[in-house]
Amino acid sequence: MNRVLITGASSGIGLQLAQDYLFEGWQVVACGRSHDKLAQVLSGERVEYGVFDINDRDAAAGALSEVAPVDLAILNAGTCEYVNDAHAFDAELFERVVQANLIGTGNCVAAVLPRIKTGGRLALVSSSVTFVPLTRAEAYGASKAGVDYLARTLAVDLNAARVAVSLIRPGFVDTPLTRKNDFPMPGRVSPEQASRAIRRGLARGRSEITFPTGFIATLRLLSWLPHGLWLSLARRMKKEQA
Ligand SMILES: NC(=O)c1ccc[n+]([C@@H]2O[C@H](COP(=O)([O-])OP(=O)(O)OC[C@H]3O[C@@H](n4cnc5c(N)ncnc54)[C@H](OP(=O)(O)O)[C@@H]3O)[C@@H](O)[C@H]2O)c1
């Protein structure tokens, strides 16, 4: 029976992935900070729990040290906070977000790699925010740009026959993380749609998984604009949001 480990399995994209893999007959190692929260949303014979804060390297290593080998590990846990005023740059907020999304993901990579079966796959969840510099996303975008680079270098340095690597860059998904956003979210998809796109990409062995198609195509086009042109466009979008 296939086994998948998912961080951030208590909510949003991670929860939907866990539910869908269970439905497909997989065994799921569901990770989050609270056993009770995980147990409320995921239970049954094929569910195990990994309870730790990804910011705590020792806790991550300890919680996963006894986990039986998995075919797939999806490092999805993360957070998002936006910078309110770049002139009064909030370094604490910046540290919080980079710590969880980048350093926390590094802690999980170290803890989970020895638990992935030979021929298995490691997937890192980044974001489509890294296509272009978006207003107020200094912390979130920088943390996810780090995750992009981490995944791409791991793909170079890990023996692909031992562990293959996938980078996942979703557009907007309707989860508790985005429900607090106070701006329009073009192309927002449901967690079910996100899970389908991710599972299909992973099953096909894709090294990079992006969705939804139309929104990603627009971001790709915008990323090809000369920087000056993008700057004036982004500033206009910022004014419209204000
Ligand atoms: N939603 C989107 O539009 C979107 C778009 C692109 C990328 N993403 C990325 O997708 C991932 C999942 O996001 P989501 O929208 O599903 O968010 P969500 O509903 O808020 O879920 C976040 C998950 O991460 C876990 N988590 C957060 N901080 C943690 C920590 N310090 N230690 C352990 N677990 C922690 C949470 O667990 P607890 O229950 O313990 O809080 C929760 O299970 C994130 O990496 C996010 O950046 C989301």
The ligand as an ORCA input file, in Angstrom:
! r2SCAN-3c Opt
* xyz 0 1
  N      -4.251     29.077     -0.296
  C      -3.556     29.590     -1.335
  O      -4.079     30.388     -2.156
  C      -2.118     29.204     -1.536
  C      -1.519     29.602     -2.734
  C      -0.191     29.269     -2.956
  C       0.507     28.545     -2.007
  N      -0.102     28.181     -0.873
  C       0.675     27.412      0.112
  O       0.021     26.206      0.378
  C       0.334     25.779      1.706
  C      -0.939     25.447      2.454
  O      -1.717     26.633      2.526
  P      -3.275     26.633      2.833
  O      -3.863     27.681      1.991
  O      -3.829     25.251      2.793
  O      -3.240     27.204      4.338
  P      -4.023     26.833      5.687
  O      -5.395     26.368      5.399
  O      -3.821     28.000      6.572
  O      -3.179     25.600      6.258
  C      -1.864     25.784      6.687
  C      -1.363     24.490      7.287
  O       0.017     24.666      7.654
  C       0.170     24.280      9.004
  N       1.179     25.100      9.651
  C       1.312     26.447      9.616
  N       2.341     26.838     10.370
  C       2.875     25.708     10.897
  C       3.949     25.460     11.785
  N       4.705     26.454     12.283
  N       4.221     24.171     12.116
  C       3.468     23.159     11.635
  N       2.440     23.335     10.799
  C       2.131     24.599     10.449
  C      -1.176     24.503      9.661
  O      -1.257     23.650     10.775
  P      -1.938     24.041     12.178
  O      -3.233     23.344     12.177
  O      -1.016     23.502     13.181
  O      -2.086     25.538     12.196
  C      -2.115     24.089      8.542
  O      -2.321     22.697      8.546
  C       1.155     26.908      2.327
  O       2.524     26.597      2.235
  C       0.820     28.095      1.448
  O       1.841     29.075      1.440
  C      -1.396     28.486     -0.593
*
